[in-house]
């Protein structure tokens, strides 16, 4: 059994971790997530991830964190890229290839203008 101090310490650490992940916190980095489950891999998500990493590095975008996840729940729309900008709604890009990935980095991540033509719409859900 843990002491009350240990339990409070665990609680405080978990609360801090949750706050760090909250996109409403303005001090956080922009987070880019590429779906790399089996469906994403089969659709070509690995080159998309590598392209985004290379383009972010080339442009020295230190405020951008690139990561990957498993299934994002929309297999027919893979490869999928989600962009989380602190204080803004999540943007989901679909059917992304390396060329589109480069454009997303250039226009959205570096320029602040989302690529609307690659975003999911209500028709595709």
PyMOL commands that set and color helices and strands:
alter all, ss='L'
color gray80, all
select helices_A, chain A and resi 4-21+38-43+45-58+75-77+98-110+116-118+122-124
alter helices_A, ss='H'
color red, helices_A
select strands_A, chain A and resi 30-35+64-69+81-84+91-93
alter strands_A, ss='S'
color yellow, strands_A
deselect
rebuild
show_as cartoon
